[in-house]
Structure formats: structure tokens, C-alpha cells
Amino acid sequence: MDGKTKTVAQTVGVVLVMGGLAWASVPFYSWFCKVTGFGGATVTGAGADRTLDQTIAIRFDASTEREMPWEFRPVERQMQLRIGETGLAFYEAYNPTDRVVAGSATYNVAPYEAGGFFTKIDCFCFEEQVLQPGERVMMPVTFYVDPDIVDDRDAKFVKHITLSYTFYEIDLPEEQASLSQ
């Protein structure tokens, strides 16, 4: 194998590896956050057993990956919630294109110290969402802040928590892909 052929083969190999890593990044991130709790990953639960008089501000943030054509935003930017009280927030997604687009969202909680105390009861994250051309949907998130946050050495000083979602475009499900062709 001459030098030119070897260089081309190495370049193609690097491109294939990078493409594979990009393709696997969303499911890998989902798995990684669930297993390690990294990045302020939340807990999933059914509801707090007590509610405190102390309140905390919950902020909502939304973004899309650069290639994702949807418009995505929180309906409400912030809410005050008593610690332990169940909250309900909505995010709006809109597909302004003339094609069917599928997406999946990842989330993050900041500050990091609050992640283990922010408990999602129901959420659209990591679930496949398919929007038809021009379709607009409201996606709910039900959550609470665990009252144990007030006893944690680091988290007890947290006065606001930010819940951020990022939507990524994913491949259409087979039945949707065959309908859109």
C-alpha cells in the first residue's frame, strides 16, 4: 500500500469513527446520565411525602441542536414552588418545516448540587417525539424538589434551580419514514 492510499484509508477510518460517535452521542449521554447522575441528573419519583413553607425558584430553559429545525421554548420561564410541592411546567415545540421531523430531548439541572433533589415525576425527555409539518405541541413536565435539600451540606444554600432541555433531531421511526416518502 503506497503512502497516498494509506492516508486516504486512515482519513476514511477517522470520518467513519467520528460519524459513529456523533450518531451514538444522544443515547450514550442518556445512559451515562442515568447511570452516573452526572450533570445534575434528576431522580424519578412519585411525589414528596411532605411540603415545606420554604420556596425555591425553578427556572426553565430550552435549546435545540444546531441541525434541529424545530422551535422549542418553555411556556413559562420561571415559577416559585414550595419545597416538596408538585410542580407542572410546559414546553412548546413547533415544526415550521414542510417535512415530518423526529426529535429526542436530553436534560440537565443546575446547579449541580441540586440535581439529586430535583425529582421528575413525568417528563418527555429521552422519548421519541414526532411532529408533522406545521405541528405545534405542548409537552408537560411534572416534578418536585425533595425536602431533604434543606438538610444537605451543599444544596441547602440553593435559591433557584434551572431545568434545561435540548432537542436533537433523530431518525424517523420506520412507519413514519415510509409514510413521508
N, C-alpha and C positions, 0 to 999 in steps of 0.2 A: 504494500500500500504506500503510495507516494505521499509526500507532505501535504499536498493540496487536498487529496481525498481524505486524509486523516483529519485535517482541520474541518472540512465540511461535515464529516461524521460526528466529530465532537460537538460542533455547533448545533447540529440537528438533535443530538442527545440532550444538550443543555436546554434547548427550546422545549422538547418533549417533557423533561422533568419539571421545568418551570410551569408549563401548561397544566400538568397533572397536579402540582401543588396548588395552583390557583383554583382549579376545579374542586379540589377537596377542602379548601380553606373554611367554608361556611360549616359543613358538617363536622369537621375536625374541631373548629372553635366551639361549637355547641357541645360536643362531647367533652372537650377539655374543661370548659367552664363548669359543666355539671359534675364532673369527677373531682376537680380540684377546688372549686369555689373561687377560682382566680377572677380578678377583675370585678370584685363586688358581686359575684353571682348570688342570686337570691335563693331563698328556701321556698319550697312549695308546701302549702298547708291548707287547713280548713277554716281557720279563724282563731282569733285570740281568745283566751279564756278570761281576760279582764281588760278593762279600758281605764286609762288614767286621765286625770284632768289636764295634764301637761299636753301641749300641742307641738306639732312639728310641721314644717313646711315641706310639701312634696312638689318638686319641680318636674316638668315633663319636657323631653327633648326628642326630636326626630330628625333623621337624615336618611339619605339614600346613597348607595354606592354610585360612583361616577357614571357607570353604564346603565343604571336603573332609570327607566323613563317616567316612573310614577312621580306624582306629587304626594308628599307624605308629611303630616303635621299633627301635633297634639291639638285637640279641640280646646282644651284649657291649658294654659301654660303653668299654672301653679294652684295648689289648694292647701288649706290648713286642715289638719286632721288631728284628732286626739289620738295619742299613742294607744294602740290596741283596737281602735275603731276601724271597721272595714271601709275602705275607700273604693270608689268606682270612677275610672277615668276612661276617656275615649280618644282614640287616634283616628284620623281620617286619611284614607288612601284614595287616590284618583288616578285612573289610567287615561291620560289625554291622547294616547296614540290611536291609530286605526287598526291595531292588532291585539290579540289576546296576549297578556303578559302574566307570568307566574313569578311570585316572589316569596322569600322567606326572610324573617327578621331575627336578628340577634339583639341582645340587650346588654346593658351594663348599668351598674348602680354606683353612684359616687356620693359621698366619699367612701373609700374602700372599707373603712371601719364599720359603716352602716350596712354593708351588703348582706351580712349574715342575719340581720334583724329585719330586713325588708322581705316580707313573705308574700309571694304571689299565690292567690287562690285560683285564678283563672287568667289565661293570657294567650295571645295569638302568636307569641314568639316560637320560632323553630317549626311552625306549622306552615305547610304549603298554602299560599293564598293565590287565587287565580282571578284576575279582573278582566272583564270583557272590554272592548274598545269603548271609551267614554264612561265606564262604570265608576261609581263613587261608593265607597263602603265605610261604615263606622266599625271600628274594632275595639271592643272593651277590654279593660284590664282591671281585675278585682284584686285587692291587696290590703295588707295592714302592716304596721310597724310593731314588731314584738315588744311588749312592755319591758322585757329584760334589757332593752337598750339602755335604760336609765341606770342600771347597775353595772354596766360594762366599763372597765377602766378607761378605754379609749373612746368608745362610741357615745358615752353619756354626754359629751360636750357637743355632739352634732345637733345643729339647729335646723338644717334643711338637708333633704336627700334629693338627688336628681336621678330620675329613671330615664335612660336614653335607649332608643331603638334605632337600628339601622337596617333598612331593607336592601336586599340583594336580589338581583334577577336570577332565577333558576330555570332549568329546562321545564317546558310544559309537560304535564302528565300525558301519557300516551294517548288517552281518549281525547284530550283537548287538542293535542298536536295534530291528530288525524282529522279533527273537525275543522281546524283552521287552515288546512291545506286546500 
